[in-house]
């Protein structure tokens, strides 16, 4: 089966294939029946049409994105995924899109330079760690040399990790004595932004 060959979960594979046009072969038609196949294809096409319509409506409602829109998006993102209790600048997520948005936000509104970014991966024993690092480096454009030691979670009964093919990325900033103002000052500014929009 595909999921066995790729070593991924059924839910992940289903998500990947959900928006693809399905054309059954003769063996499938014989096993399932032509009527049921016809009904399934009809429902699948309705789903694809609804997805396309939803995306089009969503894009129209959003309209033109301003710089302030992106600023507010980043504040909301940091509120949900960023480090707040500890004075460090860090965003954690398993979705590359979230990490890429955070990278752009840090660059645009905090003036962070590329060499200040670091990534630590939170992984599991059944994940190929070198493949995961290459994946995140490719997605973020952060060189592998700026990845710190991967943290591997050996705890039992962690069913969620089977959905995380490349682990979870912890994107953070290292000052190295060249970041002005320092990490703590920038973190306090972010917290100030969050408090201002939360009133």
PyMOL commands that set and color helices and strands:
alter all, ss='L'
color gray80, all
select helices_A, chain A and resi 2-6+10-17+26-32+34-62+67-81+96-110+114-116+129-140+144-146+159-163+183-197
alter helices_A, ss='H'
color red, helices_A
select strands_A, chain A and resi 90-93+117-124+151-153+168-173
alter strands_A, ss='S'
color yellow, strands_A
deselect
rebuild
show_as cartoon
